[in-house]
Every structure is written in structure tokens, then in C-alpha cells.
């Protein structure tokens, strides 16, 4: 494998891990929210914690999305010819 292929594989693995982290954080926030609702608990500190978890997950998801390169265009895609 070339160094470029190694780098591509590492980037793909990192993106996958980051997306898994987003899913995990969102799941924890939802489970906490569900547990609080089922128990009839309305503790402002716990509600704030749930909100913060969701916000952190959203921020991580946005960062992953913003820093994920677009897939390269295939040749013959109708784009302008290169010089």
C-alpha cells in the first residue's frame, strides 16, 4: 500500500470513529431524557445535562461534517477540462 492509500484509510477510520461517537452521545442523551420522563423527574440540573449532551453531539457532528472532504469527481463527469 502506498503512503497515500495508508493516509486515506486512516482518514476513513477516523471519520467512522467520530460518527460513532456522535451516535453514542446522542443515544446517551436520549436514554437520559427518556429515563427522566418515565420517572417523572424534572430536576433542572439533569435537564440541563441532557441539553448539553445533545448540544455537544450536534457540535461534534457539525465539525465532522465540515471537515469531511467531498468525494472526488470521477473523470468524464462533465466538469471543465483541466489545463
Secondary structure, DSSP 4 states (H G I P E B T S, - for coil): --HHHHHHHHHHHHHHHHHHHHHHHHHHHHHHHHHHHHHT---HHHHHHHHHHHHHHHHHHHHHHHTSPPPPPPTTSSPPPP-
